[in-house]
Amino acid sequence: IGCAVIDMYAKCGNIDEGCKVFNTMPLRDVGVYGAMISLYVDQGHATRISTLLGKMLEEGIVPTPSLFSSFLKACTGVDGVAVLHYYVITEDLDVELVIGNGLIEMYATFGALEDAHRVFIGLCTRNSVTWSLLIIGYTHYGLMNEVLDLFTAMMEGNIRLSEVDFVSILKTCANVYNLRLGRLFHDHAIKSGFESDANIGCSLLDMYAKYGMLEKAQEVFDTLPKRNVVTWTALITGYAHYELMGEALDCFLQMREERVMPNSVTFICILKACGSIGTLKTGEEIHTEFNEHGFMKVDNTVVGTALVDMYAKCGVLEKAHKV
């Protein structure tokens, strides 16, 4: 009952009442502490979570791997991660994969890559997530040689990355504009049999589009056996970003022919294209579709701004004012 009450106060945003319930409970278990972590995180009081670990230890409660991971994710700096890591060592806890991976992820998040690597080396068992977390950390901070060394070791150990691993790594390569590593993992994804995977394809589209390599992005797109709204939108967004409005509009029209329903991001990119090249008719059709599918209600400000901009650039100021 105590967990349910604390959860209720968490959803209501009432941290004081949640704490009162927690403090008045004669017996507390792992579930109660988990509810309190959620309460603190949801209400932006992650710094108070360290006191919970101290209380748990005083009461002789050993956190489960999942609860320990919650403590880790609530850390706001590397010092908090180090305290939890010290606890694992001093209490001689069995460092299960979920704890080891959590330590690597959080150390890497705060740039403590030597510590992340020490945890990696110390693990008796590693899975593809373990490898990808360290690769992502090195990639994010531009440590090219370390990534290549890790990649070589991964190949020698016949470690197979999952779809989720590839998506995360490629996203990081795109965010830090590391083309060399992006191409390396693109080639590896193909060799691993993921050439036709829609999620990986979308990550590759986004990556090549950010590099301005739109021919390569189109090539990846064309190899996908099934294309959904996410992959179409990634390509359209790439063309629109580099002011290739004609190509963006052609993609949109082809998307319609294949009966793929656009989302609000797709529509906004195409409105930008319509305004840039003056295709008022298409812009008006999109405006009608907005109303039919209720996008104006959901994304009113962003969509409205895009419509105003499109009508203004097409010289239809009355409609721009009306929107």
C-alpha positions as CSV (number, residue, x, y, z in Angstrom):
1,I,0.0,0.0,0.0
2,G,2.8,2.4,0.9
3,C,4.3,2.0,-2.7
4,A,1.0,2.8,-4.2
5,V,0.5,5.9,-2.1
6,I,4.0,7.2,-2.9
7,D,3.4,6.6,-6.6
8,M,0.1,8.5,-6.3
9,Y,1.8,11.5,-4.8
10,A,4.6,11.3,-7.4
11,K,2.0,11.5,-10.2
12,C,0.3,14.4,-8.4
13,G,3.6,16.2,-8.0
14,N,3.3,16.3,-4.2
15,I,6.8,15.4,-3.0
16,D,6.3,16.5,0.6
17,E,3.3,14.2,1.2
18,G,5.2,11.3,-0.5
19,C,8.2,11.9,1.9
20,K,5.8,11.9,4.9
21,V,4.4,8.5,3.9
22,F,7.9,7.2,3.4
23,N,9.2,8.5,6.8
24,T,6.2,7.1,8.8
25,M,6.4,3.6,7.4
26,P,7.7,1.2,10.1
27,L,9.1,-1.3,7.6
28,R,10.4,-0.4,4.2
29,D,11.5,-2.7,1.4
30,V,13.1,-2.5,-2.1
31,G,9.8,-1.6,-3.7
32,V,9.3,1.4,-1.4
33,Y,12.7,2.7,-2.1
34,G,12.1,2.3,-5.8
35,A,9.0,4.4,-5.5
36,M,10.9,7.1,-3.7
37,I,13.6,7.2,-6.4
38,S,10.8,7.7,-9.0
39,L,9.3,10.4,-6.8
40,Y,12.6,12.3,-6.5
41,V,13.5,11.9,-10.2
42,D,10.0,13.0,-11.4
43,Q,10.1,16.1,-9.3
44,G,13.6,17.1,-10.1
45,H,15.2,16.3,-6.8
46,A,17.8,13.7,-8.0
47,T,20.4,15.1,-5.6
48,R,18.4,13.8,-2.7
49,I,18.6,10.2,-3.9
50,S,22.1,9.6,-2.4
51,T,20.5,9.8,1.1
52,L,18.2,7.0,0.2
53,L,21.1,4.6,-0.4
54,G,22.5,5.5,3.0
55,K,19.1,4.7,4.6
56,M,18.9,1.4,2.7
57,L,22.3,0.4,4.0
58,E,21.4,1.3,7.6
59,E,18.3,-0.8,7.3
60,G,20.3,-3.8,5.9
61,I,18.4,-3.7,2.6
62,V,20.5,-4.8,-0.4
63,P,19.4,-3.0,-3.7
64,T,18.4,-5.3,-6.5
65,P,20.3,-4.8,-9.8
66,S,17.3,-3.0,-11.3
67,L,17.1,-0.7,-8.3
68,F,20.8,-0.1,-8.4
69,S,20.4,0.9,-12.0
70,S,17.8,3.4,-11.0
71,F,20.2,4.9,-8.5
72,L,22.8,5.2,-11.2
73,K,20.5,6.9,-13.7
74,A,19.6,9.4,-11.1
75,C,23.2,10.6,-10.7
76,T,23.8,14.2,-11.7
77,G,27.6,13.9,-11.8
78,V,30.6,11.6,-11.9
79,D,31.0,11.8,-8.1
80,G,27.6,10.2,-7.5
81,V,28.6,7.3,-9.9
82,A,31.9,6.9,-8.1
83,V,30.1,6.6,-4.7
84,L,27.8,3.9,-6.0
85,H,30.7,2.1,-7.7
86,Y,32.6,2.2,-4.3
87,Y,29.6,0.7,-2.7
88,V,29.6,-2.2,-5.1
89,I,33.3,-2.8,-4.4
90,T,33.2,-2.5,-0.6
91,E,30.0,-4.6,-0.2
92,D,31.6,-7.2,-2.5
93,L,28.4,-7.3,-4.6
94,D,28.2,-9.5,-7.6
95,V,28.6,-7.1,-10.6
96,E,25.9,-8.4,-12.8
97,L,25.7,-7.2,-16.4
98,V,22.9,-4.8,-15.7
99,I,25.1,-3.1,-13.0
100,G,28.3,-3.2,-15.0
101,N,26.6,-1.8,-18.1
102,G,25.0,0.9,-15.9
103,L,28.3,1.9,-14.5
104,I,29.9,2.1,-18.0
105,E,27.0,4.1,-19.4
106,M,27.0,6.7,-16.6
107,Y,30.8,7.0,-16.4
108,A,30.8,7.6,-20.2
109,T,27.9,10.1,-19.9
110,F,30.0,12.3,-17.6
111,G,33.2,11.8,-19.6
112,A,35.0,9.5,-17.1
113,L,36.1,7.1,-19.9
114,E,39.1,5.7,-18.0
115,D,36.7,4.6,-15.2
116,A,34.2,3.3,-17.8
117,H,37.0,1.2,-19.4
118,R,38.2,-0.1,-16.0
119,V,34.6,-1.4,-15.3
120,F,34.5,-2.9,-18.8
121,I,37.8,-4.7,-18.3
122,G,36.7,-6.0,-14.9
123,L,33.5,-7.6,-16.1
124,C,33.6,-11.4,-16.3
125,T,30.7,-11.4,-18.8
126,R,30.0,-8.8,-21.5
127,N,27.1,-8.6,-24.0
128,S,26.7,-6.5,-27.1
129,V,25.3,-3.6,-25.0
130,T,28.5,-3.5,-22.9
131,W,30.6,-3.1,-26.1
132,S,28.3,-0.5,-27.7
133,L,28.1,1.6,-24.5
134,L,31.8,2.1,-24.4
135,I,32.0,2.6,-28.2
136,I,29.4,5.3,-27.9
137,G,31.3,7.0,-25.1
138,Y,34.6,7.0,-27.0
139,T,32.8,8.2,-30.2
140,H,31.0,11.0,-28.4
141,Y,34.4,12.4,-27.0
142,G,36.2,11.9,-30.3
143,L,38.6,9.2,-29.1
144,M,39.0,7.6,-32.6
145,N,41.9,5.3,-31.7
146,E,40.1,3.8,-28.7
147,V,37.0,3.2,-30.9
148,L,39.1,1.4,-33.5
149,D,40.9,-0.7,-30.9
150,L,37.6,-1.7,-29.3
151,F,36.1,-2.5,-32.7
152,T,39.1,-4.7,-33.6
153,A,38.8,-6.5,-30.3
154,M,35.1,-6.9,-30.9
155,M,35.7,-8.5,-34.3
156,E,38.3,-10.8,-32.9
157,G,35.8,-11.9,-30.2
158,N,33.0,-12.5,-32.7
159,I,30.8,-10.1,-30.9
160,R,27.6,-9.4,-32.8
161,L,25.9,-6.1,-32.3
162,S,22.1,-5.9,-32.2
163,E,19.9,-3.6,-34.2
164,V,19.5,-1.3,-31.1
165,D,23.3,-1.2,-30.7
166,F,23.8,-0.1,-34.3
167,V,21.1,2.5,-34.1
168,S,22.6,4.0,-31.0
169,I,26.2,4.0,-32.4
170,L,25.1,5.5,-35.7
171,K,23.1,8.2,-34.0
172,T,26.2,9.2,-32.0
173,C,28.4,9.2,-35.1
174,A,25.8,11.6,-36.7
175,N,25.7,13.9,-33.7
176,V,29.4,14.3,-33.5
177,Y,29.9,14.4,-37.3
178,N,32.3,11.5,-37.4
179,L,32.0,10.3,-41.0
180,R,34.9,7.8,-40.8
181,L,33.3,5.9,-37.9
182,G,29.9,6.2,-39.4
183,R,31.0,4.5,-42.6
184,L,32.9,1.8,-40.5
185,F,29.7,0.9,-38.7
186,H,27.6,1.2,-41.9
187,D,29.8,-1.4,-43.5
188,H,29.7,-3.6,-40.4
189,A,25.9,-3.3,-40.3
190,I,25.7,-4.6,-43.9
191,K,28.1,-7.5,-43.1
192,S,25.9,-8.3,-40.0
193,G,22.9,-8.7,-42.2
194,F,21.1,-5.4,-41.3
195,E,21.3,-3.8,-44.8
196,S,17.4,-3.8,-45.1
197,D,16.6,-2.9,-41.5
198,A,14.3,0.1,-41.4
199,N,15.5,1.5,-38.0
200,I,19.2,1.2,-39.0
201,G,18.4,2.6,-42.4
202,C,16.7,5.7,-40.8
203,S,19.8,6.2,-38.6
204,L,22.0,6.0,-41.7
205,L,19.8,8.4,-43.6
206,D,20.0,10.9,-40.8
207,M,23.7,10.5,-40.5
208,Y,24.5,11.0,-44.2
209,A,22.0,13.9,-44.4
210,K,23.7,15.7,-41.6
211,Y,27.0,15.3,-43.4
212,G,25.3,16.8,-46.5
213,M,25.9,13.5,-48.4
214,L,22.4,13.4,-49.8
215,E,23.2,11.1,-52.8
216,K,24.4,8.5,-50.2
217,A,21.3,9.1,-48.1
218,Q,19.2,8.5,-51.2
219,E,21.1,5.4,-52.0
220,V,20.5,4.0,-48.5
221,F,16.8,4.9,-48.8
222,D,16.5,3.1,-52.2
223,T,17.9,-0.1,-50.8
224,L,15.2,-0.4,-48.1
225,P,12.6,-3.0,-49.0
226,K,10.0,-1.2,-46.8
227,R,9.8,2.5,-46.2
228,N,7.8,4.1,-43.4
229,V,7.0,7.6,-42.4
230,V,10.2,7.8,-40.3
231,T,12.5,6.9,-43.3
232,W,10.6,9.2,-45.7
233,T,10.7,12.1,-43.3
234,A,14.4,11.6,-42.6
235,L,15.2,11.9,-46.3
236,I,12.8,14.8,-46.9
237,T,14.2,16.7,-43.9
238,G,17.8,16.2,-45.3
239,Y,16.8,17.7,-48.6
240,A,14.9,20.6,-47.0
241,H,17.9,21.3,-44.6
242,Y,20.2,21.8,-47.6
243,E,17.6,23.9,-49.5
244,L,17.0,21.2,-52.1
245,M,13.4,22.0,-52.1
246,G,12.5,20.5,-55.4
247,E,13.9,17.1,-54.3
248,A,12.1,17.4,-51.0
249,L,8.8,18.0,-52.7
250,D,9.4,15.1,-55.2
251,C,10.0,12.8,-52.2
252,F,6.8,14.0,-50.6
253,L,4.7,13.4,-53.7
254,Q,6.2,9.9,-54.1
255,M,5.4,9.3,-50.4
256,R,1.8,10.1,-51.1
257,E,1.7,7.8,-54.1
258,E,2.9,4.9,-51.9
259,R,0.1,5.8,-49.4
260,V,2.4,6.5,-46.5
261,M,0.7,8.9,-44.0
262,P,3.0,11.9,-43.3
263,N,3.5,13.2,-39.7
264,S,3.6,16.8,-38.6
265,V,7.4,16.9,-39.1
266,T,7.0,15.8,-42.7
267,F,4.3,18.4,-43.3
268,I,6.4,21.2,-41.8
269,C,9.4,20.4,-44.0
270,I,7.2,20.4,-47.1
271,L,5.6,23.7,-46.2
272,K,9.1,25.1,-46.0
273,A,9.8,23.7,-49.5
274,C,6.5,25.0,-50.8
275,G,7.2,28.5,-49.6
276,S,10.8,28.5,-51.0
277,I,9.8,27.5,-54.5
278,G,6.4,29.1,-54.5
279,T,4.1,26.0,-55.0
280,L,1.0,27.5,-53.4
281,K,-1.3,24.8,-54.6
282,T,0.6,22.0,-52.8
283,G,0.8,24.2,-49.7
284,E,-2.9,24.7,-49.7
285,E,-3.5,21.0,-50.1
286,I,-1.2,20.3,-47.1
287,H,-3.1,22.9,-45.1
288,T,-6.3,21.0,-45.8
289,E,-4.7,17.7,-44.8
290,F,-3.5,19.4,-41.5
291,N,-7.1,20.2,-40.7
292,E,-8.4,16.8,-41.7
293,H,-5.9,14.9,-39.5
294,G,-6.0,17.3,-36.5
295,F,-2.4,18.4,-36.7
296,M,-3.4,22.0,-36.0
297,K,-4.8,21.0,-32.6
298,V,-1.8,18.9,-31.6
299,D,1.1,21.0,-32.9
300,N,-0.6,24.4,-33.1
301,T,2.3,26.8,-32.7
302,V,4.9,25.0,-34.8
303,V,2.5,24.1,-37.6
304,G,0.8,27.5,-37.5
305,T,4.2,29.2,-37.9
306,A,5.1,27.0,-40.8
307,L,1.8,27.8,-42.5
308,V,2.1,31.5,-42.0
309,D,5.7,31.4,-43.4
310,M,4.6,29.4,-46.4
311,Y,1.6,31.7,-47.3
312,A,3.8,34.8,-46.8
313,K,6.5,33.6,-49.1
314,C,3.9,32.7,-51.7
315,G,2.6,36.2,-51.5
316,V,-0.9,35.3,-50.0
317,L,-0.8,37.6,-47.0
318,E,-4.5,37.4,-46.3
319,K,-4.3,33.7,-45.7
320,A,-1.1,34.1,-43.7
321,H,-2.9,36.7,-41.5
322,K,-6.0,34.4,-41.1
323,V,-3.8,31.5,-39.9
